[in-house]
């Protein structure tokens, strides 16, 4: 029998991908700071000070260390 929830999740769009900087890391849980100054907790392996891409509360890979410009419209 198929898992209906798993099948439903496949048709939904994935969450937004964002770049963030790791400010704390303990036991596989990282606290990251987003470019706007917000903080959130994500799962994954990383180091403090690293730039990472996050999506759906998970670290999906390293991000380049480039300057971030935030402008409001």
N, C-alpha and C positions, 0 to 999 in steps of 0.2 A: 504494500500500500504506500502511495506517495505521501510525502510530507507536504501538506498544502501550504503551510507557512513558508517553507523553503522555496517552493515554486513561486509563491506570491512575491517574495523578496527579489527574485531574479528579474521580474518585470519592472520593479521600481528603479528609478534613477539613483545612482550612488550619491552620497553626500558630497558637499563642496570640498574641494581640495584647497588647503591653505598652507602657507609657509609660516613657520614659527621658530622661536629660539628657546632652547631648553634652559630653564632657570633652576630646576631641581630635579633630582632623580633618586628614587629609592625602590629597590626590589621590583624592577620592571615597570614601574609607574613613573612617568615624567610629568612635571608641571612645566607647561610651555607658555610663552608670552607671544600673543599675536601682534601684528603690526599696529593695531589700534590701541594696544595697552591692556587688552583683556587677557586673562589667564584661564587655562583649562588643564585638565589632567587627561593624559593619553597613555595607552599601553604600547610598549615596544622597547627595544634595546637602543641605547644612545649614551651620550656623555653630556655633562653640564657644559653649556656654552655652544653646543652644536646647533646648526640650523637644520631643520627637518621639515618635510612635507607631512601634513596630517590629514586624515580623512576618516570620518565615522569613529572618532575617539581612538584611532590607531596611528602609529607612526608608519608611513608607507615608504620612506626612504630619505636619504640626505638631500638637503637643498643647497644650492650654491650660496656662498657668502657674499652677496651683493647688497648694495644700499637699498633700503626700502623707502619710497616716497609715498606718503599718505596725503591726499588732498580731498577736501570736502567740496561738494557741489551744492 
